[in-house]
């Protein structure tokens, strides 16, 4: 190990031996002065080696103890990196044997150039319920009111030019701040010129439909978010419903279809709550790279909230062929009324966007853009996400514990986001909803989100973003009595 004067720790070609026939080489540079912690630098090294194919499926990684000793870092640092690799599906742990690279397809360079979740309609009686476990709500009591008011006052009095029309892609300051944020927190690879800011996810989805070739066939997750299907249909485009398996959108089902644009929610699939592992992401990317007009639409709607690991890096950040259209929104993290979302377009598609002559101005208030830009630039937004994430994590734990204690209840999809699935096979889905409503609790079933795929029996979609912590025990008690 070489310690450079700048605080750089260089590790060059260490060889680890496990018996006669096993050897492992590590060539890595760790920086003590880097903005990323050491464990994430180590994680990025190994995940990059796996994605590139330098580490093959089934290959064994060095032990945590050996790696810690040879790199001169703590074992807890190595454990944190390995936990993240395991959580994302890059590696699998085998008892008393160590960590092994999972069944992972390396990326192959292509020969080609590179509102949020709306609820199903509910009856008037359910709208009068005392407790509403909606997936569309967030806790507005957590909104950073003082910072928002202060920044609004600043931009109103100091920036009269914001009264003029701005760039149709969104103000450059906002796009630059977004670019820095997405790079650091989501692993998105982009420049400010690649970003478009628009008034909500549905508007931007319509924009994508217009940019992609008219012959495009859209593949929608099933179960999935119905508003996307409605938007695609409104433009007269064809769509297919693609089934899921335990790892997200089924590649086998995708290959059997004629889909050219696959819409996915890989970080926390809506509504199933599945996190797409790295090996499935690589196969999805390889599918897109096989044909010139194939694309992936990555909806990263609530990736900010992870409760057992850091947020999963974006699918777009893994893309080497310019095949991923990345979408994000502030409506899920700040407030539903903030109708501001954004796209990161591959350069080839950005050229098509700029050729649309009827899009001359941004659809979002420049004052609101300026406030969000300062939220990002000053670190207010990242601090807010940490605080809110901690509070949502505690709320999730309390709710899972309370509802999970009800006889017959099973919880799934609760590792991230602000919703999960609840299954109680003692009653049918309609019976669960009706009994809960009689107790003053509005719940929604999984079946409205399913098109061709049969829904899980007796399963509800439980949102908790807008709940008050004080009512969790009471609501659980009411459901316990209702579902006896």
C-alpha positions as CSV (number, residue, x, y, z in Angstrom):
1,X,0.0,0.0,0.0
2,X,1.2,3.5,-0.9
3,X,0.1,6.6,1.0
4,X,0.4,9.6,-1.3
5,X,0.9,13.1,0.2
6,X,-2.6,14.2,-1.0
7,X,-4.3,11.7,1.2
8,X,-4.7,9.2,-1.7
9,X,-4.5,5.5,-0.7
10,X,-3.3,3.5,-3.7
11,X,-3.7,-0.2,-3.8
12,X,-2.0,-1.9,-6.7
13,X,-2.5,-5.5,-7.9
14,X,-2.8,-7.4,-4.7
15,X,-3.2,-11.1,-5.0
16,X,-5.3,-13.2,-2.7
17,X,-4.9,-16.9,-2.5
18,X,-7.5,-19.4,-1.4
19,X,-5.9,-22.8,-1.7
20,X,-4.0,-23.9,-4.7
21,X,-6.3,-23.0,-7.5
22,X,-7.8,-19.7,-6.5
23,X,-6.2,-16.3,-7.0
24,X,-7.8,-12.8,-7.0
25,X,-6.3,-9.5,-8.2
26,X,-7.4,-6.1,-6.9
27,X,-6.2,-2.9,-8.5
28,X,-8.0,0.1,-6.9
29,X,-7.4,3.6,-5.7
30,X,-9.1,4.7,-2.5
31,X,-9.1,8.4,-1.6
32,X,-9.4,9.6,2.0
33,X,-10.2,13.1,0.7
34,X,-12.9,11.9,-1.7
35,X,-16.5,13.1,-1.3
36,X,-17.6,9.5,-1.3
37,X,-17.0,7.4,1.8
38,X,-14.4,4.5,1.5
39,X,-17.1,1.8,1.6
40,X,-18.9,3.3,-1.4
41,X,-15.6,3.7,-3.3
42,X,-15.0,0.0,-2.7
43,X,-18.5,-0.9,-3.7
44,X,-18.2,1.1,-7.0
45,X,-15.0,-0.6,-7.8
46,X,-16.4,-4.1,-7.4
47,X,-19.8,-3.3,-9.1
48,X,-17.9,-1.8,-12.0
49,X,-15.7,-4.9,-12.4
50,X,-18.8,-7.1,-12.4
51,X,-20.7,-5.0,-14.9
52,X,-17.8,-4.9,-17.3
53,X,-17.4,-8.7,-17.1
54,X,-13.9,-8.5,-15.6
55,X,-15.3,-10.5,-12.7
56,X,-17.2,-13.5,-14.0
57,X,-20.4,-15.1,-12.7
58,X,-19.6,-17.6,-9.9
59,X,-16.2,-16.0,-9.2
60,X,-15.3,-15.8,-5.6
61,X,-14.5,-12.5,-4.0
62,X,-11.7,-12.2,-1.3
63,X,-12.8,-12.5,2.2
64,X,-13.7,-9.5,4.2
65,X,-10.8,-10.1,6.6
66,X,-8.3,-10.5,3.8
67,X,-9.5,-7.5,1.9
68,X,-9.5,-5.4,5.1
69,X,-5.9,-6.4,5.9
70,X,-4.5,-5.9,2.4
71,X,-6.3,-2.5,1.8
72,X,-5.5,-1.2,5.3
73,X,-9.1,-0.3,6.0
74,X,-11.5,-1.3,8.7
75,X,-13.5,-4.6,8.4
76,X,-16.7,-2.6,8.9
77,X,-15.9,-0.6,5.8
78,X,-15.5,-3.7,3.8
79,X,-18.7,-5.2,5.3
80,X,-20.7,-2.1,4.3
81,X,-19.5,-2.4,0.7
82,X,-20.3,-6.1,0.6
83,X,-23.7,-5.5,2.1
84,X,-24.5,-3.0,-0.6
85,X,-23.2,-5.4,-3.3
86,X,-25.3,-8.2,-1.9
87,X,-28.4,-6.0,-1.5
88,X,-28.3,-5.0,-5.2
89,X,-27.7,-8.5,-6.4
90,X,-24.2,-8.1,-7.7
91,X,-23.0,-10.9,-5.3
92,X,-24.5,-13.7,-3.3
93,X,-23.3,-14.9,0.1
94,X,-22.8,-18.6,0.7
95,X,-22.6,-19.8,4.3
96,X,-19.0,-20.6,5.4
97,X,-17.8,-20.1,1.8
98,X,-17.9,-16.3,1.2
99,X,-19.2,-14.0,-1.5
100,X,-19.6,-15.0,-5.1
101,X,-20.4,-13.0,-8.2
102,X,-24.1,-13.6,-9.1
103,X,-25.3,-14.7,-12.5
104,X,-24.6,-11.4,-14.3
105,X,-24.5,-10.5,-18.0
106,X,-21.8,-8.0,-18.7
107,X,-22.8,-5.0,-20.9
108,X,-22.1,-5.3,-24.6
109,X,-21.5,-2.1,-26.5
110,X,-24.1,-1.5,-29.2
111,X,-23.4,-1.1,-32.8
112,X,-26.0,1.7,-32.8
113,X,-25.6,5.2,-31.6
114,X,-26.1,5.5,-28.3
115,X,-48.3,13.0,-10.6
116,X,-47.2,10.8,-9.2
117,X,-48.9,7.6,-8.6
118,X,-52.6,8.3,-9.0
119,X,-55.1,6.2,-7.0
120,X,-57.8,4.1,-8.6
121,X,-61.2,5.8,-8.2
122,X,-62.8,5.2,-4.8
123,X,-66.4,5.6,-3.7
124,X,-67.7,8.6,-1.9
125,X,-68.0,6.6,1.3
126,X,-64.3,5.8,1.3
127,X,-63.5,9.5,0.9
128,X,-65.2,10.0,4.2
129,X,-63.1,7.5,6.0
130,X,-61.2,8.6,9.1
131,X,-57.9,7.0,8.0
132,X,-56.7,7.0,4.4
133,X,-53.7,4.8,3.5
134,X,-53.2,6.5,0.2
135,X,-50.1,5.9,-1.9
136,X,-50.4,9.4,-3.4
137,X,-50.0,11.3,-0.1
138,X,-46.9,12.7,1.6
139,X,-46.6,14.2,5.1
140,X,-46.8,17.9,4.4
141,X,-46.2,18.7,8.0
142,X,-42.6,17.8,7.3
143,X,-42.3,20.3,4.4
144,X,-39.4,22.9,5.0
145,X,-41.8,25.9,5.2
146,X,-39.3,28.4,6.6
147,X,-36.6,27.6,4.0
148,X,-39.2,27.7,1.3
149,X,-40.6,31.1,2.4
150,X,-37.1,32.6,2.8
151,X,-35.9,31.5,-0.6
152,X,-39.2,32.6,-2.3
153,X,-38.7,36.1,-0.8
154,X,-35.1,36.1,-2.0
155,X,-35.8,35.2,-5.6
156,X,-38.8,37.5,-5.9
157,X,-36.9,40.6,-4.8
158,X,-33.5,39.8,-6.3
159,X,-34.4,38.3,-9.7
160,X,-36.8,40.4,-11.7
161,X,-35.6,38.8,-14.9
162,X,-37.5,35.7,-13.8
163,X,-40.6,37.5,-15.0
164,X,-39.4,37.0,-18.6
165,X,-39.8,33.7,-20.5
166,X,-37.0,31.3,-19.9
167,X,-35.3,28.4,-21.6
168,X,-37.8,25.7,-22.7
169,X,-35.6,23.0,-21.1
170,X,-35.8,24.8,-17.8
171,X,-33.5,27.4,-16.3
172,X,-29.8,26.5,-16.6
173,X,-29.1,27.1,-12.8
174,X,-31.7,24.5,-11.9
175,X,-30.5,22.0,-14.5
176,X,-26.9,22.4,-13.3
177,X,-28.0,21.9,-9.7
178,X,-30.1,18.9,-10.7
179,X,-27.1,17.4,-12.6
180,X,-24.9,17.7,-9.5
181,X,-27.5,16.2,-7.3
182,X,-28.4,13.3,-9.6
183,X,-24.7,12.5,-10.1
184,X,-23.9,12.4,-6.4
185,X,-27.1,10.7,-5.1
186,X,-28.4,8.6,-7.9
187,X,-25.3,7.9,-10.0
188,X,-26.9,9.5,-13.1
189,X,-24.4,10.4,-15.8
190,X,-25.5,13.6,-17.5
191,X,-24.8,17.3,-18.2
192,X,-27.2,20.2,-17.8
193,X,-27.8,20.1,-21.5
194,X,-29.3,16.6,-21.2
195,X,-32.1,17.7,-18.7
196,X,-35.6,18.9,-19.4
197,X,-37.8,20.3,-16.6
198,X,-41.5,20.0,-17.0
199,X,-44.9,20.3,-15.2
200,X,-45.3,16.8,-13.8
201,X,-44.6,13.2,-14.8
202,X,-47.6,12.8,-17.1
203,X,-46.6,15.8,-19.1
204,X,-43.0,14.5,-19.5
205,X,-44.3,11.0,-20.4
206,X,-46.3,12.6,-23.2
207,X,-43.2,14.3,-24.3
208,X,-41.3,11.0,-24.5
209,X,-44.1,9.5,-26.6
210,X,-43.7,12.3,-29.0
211,X,-40.0,12.1,-29.2
212,X,-39.8,8.3,-29.8
213,X,-40.6,7.0,-33.3
214,X,-44.2,6.7,-34.1
215,X,-43.7,3.0,-34.7
216,X,-42.7,2.5,-31.0
217,X,-44.5,-0.1,-29.0
218,X,-44.5,0.7,-25.3
219,X,-44.1,-2.1,-22.7
220,X,-45.8,-1.3,-19.3
221,X,-45.2,-3.2,-16.1
222,X,-48.1,-5.4,-15.1
223,X,-49.1,-4.8,-12.3
224,X,-48.2,-1.2,-12.9
225,X,-49.1,2.5,-12.9
226,X,-52.3,3.1,-14.9
227,X,-51.7,6.7,-15.8
228,X,-48.8,5.8,-18.0
229,X,-51.0,3.5,-20.1
230,X,-53.6,6.3,-20.4
231,X,-50.9,8.8,-21.6
232,X,-49.6,6.3,-24.2
233,X,-53.1,5.6,-25.5
234,X,-54.0,9.3,-25.7
235,X,-51.3,9.7,-28.3
236,X,-52.6,6.7,-30.3
237,X,-49.5,4.6,-29.6
238,X,-49.5,0.8,-29.1
239,X,-48.7,-0.7,-25.7
240,X,-48.2,-4.1,-24.3
241,X,-48.5,-5.3,-20.7
242,X,-45.3,-7.1,-19.6
243,X,-45.5,-9.4,-16.6
244,X,-43.3,-9.3,-13.6
245,X,-41.3,-12.0,-11.7
246,X,-39.5,-11.7,-8.4
247,X,-36.8,-9.5,-9.9
248,X,-39.1,-7.0,-11.8
249,X,-40.0,-6.8,-15.5
250,X,-39.6,-10.3,-17.0
251,X,-37.0,-10.3,-19.7
252,X,-38.4,-13.5,-21.1
253,X,-41.8,-11.9,-21.5
254,X,-40.3,-8.8,-22.9
255,X,-38.4,-10.8,-25.6
256,X,-41.6,-12.6,-26.6
257,X,-43.3,-9.2,-27.3
258,X,-42.7,-6.6,-30.0
259,X,-42.0,-3.9,-27.4
260,X,-39.4,-1.2,-28.3
261,X,-39.8,1.1,-25.3
262,X,-39.9,-0.5,-21.8
263,X,-41.3,1.5,-19.0
264,X,-39.9,0.4,-15.6
265,X,-39.7,1.5,-11.9
266,X,-36.6,-0.5,-11.0
267,X,-35.7,1.1,-7.6
268,X,-39.1,0.4,-6.0
269,X,-41.6,-1.1,-8.5
270,X,-45.0,0.3,-8.2
271,X,-47.1,-1.3,-6.8
272,X,-45.3,-4.5,-6.0
273,X,-42.3,-2.9,-4.2
274,X,-39.7,-5.0,-6.0
275,X,-36.1,-3.7,-6.2
276,X,-34.7,-4.8,-9.5
277,X,-31.3,-6.5,-8.8
278,X,-28.2,-5.6,-10.8
279,X,-28.1,-8.8,-12.9
280,X,-31.7,-8.1,-14.1
281,X,-30.8,-4.5,-14.9
282,X,-27.8,-5.6,-17.0
283,X,-30.1,-8.0,-19.0
284,X,-32.6,-5.2,-19.6
285,X,-29.9,-2.9,-20.8
286,X,-28.5,-5.6,-23.1
287,X,-32.1,-6.1,-24.5
288,X,-32.2,-2.3,-25.3
289,X,-28.8,-2.3,-26.9
290,X,-29.7,-5.1,-29.4
291,X,-31.8,-2.8,-31.6
292,X,-31.4,0.8,-32.7
293,X,-34.8,2.1,-31.7
294,X,-35.2,0.3,-28.4
295,X,-35.2,2.4,-25.2
296,X,-35.8,2.0,-21.5
297,X,-37.9,4.6,-19.6
298,X,-36.7,4.6,-16.0
299,X,-39.2,6.1,-13.6
300,X,-37.3,6.9,-10.4
301,X,-40.3,8.2,-8.5
302,X,-39.4,7.5,-4.9
303,X,-35.9,6.1,-4.9
304,X,-34.9,8.6,-2.2
305,X,-36.3,6.4,0.5
306,X,-34.4,3.2,1.3
307,X,-34.5,1.7,4.8
308,X,-31.9,-1.1,4.8
309,X,-29.3,0.3,2.5
310,X,-28.3,3.4,0.6
311,X,-30.5,4.3,-2.4
312,X,-30.0,1.9,-5.3
313,X,-27.9,3.6,-8.0
314,X,-29.9,4.4,-11.1
315,X,-30.3,2.2,-14.2
316,X,-29.3,5.2,-16.3
317,X,-25.9,5.3,-14.5
318,X,-25.2,1.7,-15.7
319,X,-26.1,2.5,-19.3
320,X,-23.2,2.6,-21.8
321,X,-25.2,2.8,-25.0
322,X,-27.5,5.9,-24.5
323,X,-30.6,3.7,-24.1
324,X,-32.1,4.9,-20.9
325,X,-34.5,7.9,-20.5
326,X,-34.4,8.9,-16.8
327,X,-37.4,10.5,-15.1
328,X,-37.7,12.0,-11.6
329,X,-40.1,14.2,-9.6
330,X,-40.2,16.5,-6.6
331,X,-43.9,15.8,-6.1
332,X,-43.2,12.6,-4.1
333,X,-40.5,14.0,-1.9
334,X,-41.6,17.6,-1.2
335,X,-45.4,18.0,-1.9
336,X,-47.9,16.8,-4.6
337,X,-48.8,20.4,-5.5
338,X,-45.2,21.1,-6.6
339,X,-45.8,20.0,-10.2
340,X,-42.1,19.8,-11.2
341,X,-40.5,16.8,-12.7
342,X,-37.5,16.2,-15.0
343,X,-36.1,14.1,-17.8
344,X,-32.5,13.1,-18.6
345,X,-32.5,12.3,-22.3
346,X,-29.9,10.4,-24.3
347,X,-28.2,12.9,-26.7
348,X,-29.8,11.3,-29.8
349,X,-33.3,11.9,-28.4
350,X,-32.4,15.4,-27.2
351,X,-31.8,16.3,-30.8
352,X,-35.3,15.1,-31.6
353,X,-36.8,17.1,-28.7
354,X,-35.1,20.3,-29.9
355,X,-36.6,19.7,-33.4
356,X,-40.2,20.0,-31.9
357,X,-41.2,23.4,-33.1
358,X,-44.3,23.9,-30.9
359,X,-42.3,23.6,-27.6
360,X,-40.9,27.1,-27.1
361,X,-41.2,27.8,-23.4
362,X,-40.8,25.9,-20.1
363,X,-44.1,24.7,-18.5
364,X,-42.9,25.4,-15.0
365,X,-42.8,28.8,-13.2
366,X,-39.3,30.3,-13.3
367,X,-39.7,31.5,-9.7
368,X,-40.4,27.9,-8.5
369,X,-37.4,26.7,-10.6
370,X,-35.2,29.3,-8.9
371,X,-36.3,28.2,-5.4
372,X,-35.7,24.5,-6.2
373,X,-32.3,25.3,-7.7
374,X,-31.3,27.0,-4.4
375,X,-32.7,24.1,-2.4
376,X,-30.4,21.8,-4.3
377,X,-27.4,24.1,-4.5
378,X,-27.3,25.0,-0.8
379,X,-27.8,21.4,0.3
380,X,-31.2,22.1,1.9
381,X,-32.9,19.4,-0.2
382,X,-30.4,16.7,0.7
383,X,-30.6,17.5,4.4
384,X,-34.4,17.5,4.1
385,X,-34.4,14.1,2.5
386,X,-32.2,12.6,5.3
387,X,-34.5,14.0,7.9
388,X,-37.7,12.9,6.2
389,X,-36.2,9.5,5.3
390,X,-35.4,8.9,9.0
391,X,-39.0,9.8,10.0
392,X,-40.6,7.7,7.2
393,X,-38.3,4.8,8.3
394,X,-39.6,5.0,11.8
395,X,-43.2,5.2,10.7
396,X,-42.7,2.3,8.3
397,X,-41.2,0.2,11.1
398,X,-44.1,1.0,13.5
399,X,-46.7,0.4,10.9
400,X,-45.2,-2.9,9.7
401,X,-44.9,-4.1,13.3
402,X,-48.5,-3.1,14.2
403,X,-50.2,-4.5,11.0
404,X,-47.9,-7.5,10.9
405,X,-49.1,-8.5,14.4
406,X,-52.7,-8.9,13.0
407,X,-53.6,-12.6,12.7
408,X,-53.2,-13.8,9.1
409,X,-51.4,-10.6,7.8
410,X,-48.2,-10.8,5.7
411,X,-46.2,-7.7,4.7
412,X,-44.0,-7.5,1.5
413,X,-42.3,-4.8,-0.6
414,X,-41.5,-2.7,2.4
415,X,-37.7,-2.2,1.9
416,X,-38.1,1.3,0.3
417,X,-40.5,3.9,-0.9
418,X,-43.6,4.9,1.1
419,X,-45.9,2.1,0.4
420,X,-46.0,-1.7,0.8
421,X,-48.3,-4.7,0.2
422,X,-50.4,-6.3,2.8
423,X,-51.8,-9.8,2.3
424,X,-54.5,-11.4,4.5
425,X,-55.8,-14.7,2.9
426,X,-58.5,-15.1,5.5
427,X,-60.7,-12.8,3.4
428,X,-61.0,-11.8,-0.3
429,X,-59.7,-8.4,-1.5
430,X,-63.2,-6.9,-1.6
431,X,-64.0,-8.2,1.9
432,X,-60.8,-6.8,3.3
433,X,-61.6,-3.4,1.8
434,X,-65.3,-3.4,2.9
435,X,-64.6,-4.5,6.5
436,X,-61.8,-1.9,6.8
437,X,-64.1,0.9,5.4
438,X,-66.8,-0.1,7.9
439,X,-64.2,0.6,10.6
440,X,-63.4,4.0,9.1
441,X,-60.3,3.0,7.2
442,X,-59.8,3.5,3.4
443,X,-57.6,0.9,1.8
444,X,-57.0,0.0,-1.9
445,X,-56.6,-3.4,-3.5
446,X,-53.9,-4.6,-5.8
447,X,-56.3,-5.8,-8.5
448,X,-56.9,-2.3,-10.1
449,X,-53.3,-2.1,-11.0
450,X,-53.3,-5.5,-12.8
451,X,-54.2,-5.8,-16.5
452,X,-53.4,-9.3,-17.8
453,X,-51.5,-10.7,-14.8
454,X,-53.7,-12.2,-12.0
455,X,-53.2,-10.2,-8.8
456,X,-51.9,-11.7,-5.6
457,X,-54.9,-13.0,-3.7
458,X,-56.3,-10.9,-0.8
459,X,-53.7,-8.2,-1.2
460,X,-53.9,-4.5,-0.5
461,X,-51.6,-1.6,-1.4
462,X,-50.8,0.4,1.8
463,X,-49.4,3.9,1.5
464,X,-48.2,5.6,4.7
465,X,-46.6,8.8,3.5
466,X,-49.5,11.0,4.6
467,X,-50.2,9.3,7.9
468,X,-49.9,10.9,11.3
469,X,-47.7,8.7,13.5
470,X,-50.2,9.1,16.4
471,X,-52.9,7.1,14.6
472,X,-50.9,4.0,13.7
473,X,-51.8,2.0,16.8
474,X,-55.4,3.0,16.6
475,X,-55.7,2.1,13.0
476,X,-54.1,-1.2,13.6
477,X,-56.5,-1.9,16.4
478,X,-59.5,-1.1,14.2
479,X,-58.2,-3.4,11.5
480,X,-57.6,-6.2,14.0
481,X,-61.2,-6.0,15.0
482,X,-62.5,-5.6,11.5
483,X,-60.6,-8.7,10.1
484,X,-61.5,-11.1,12.9
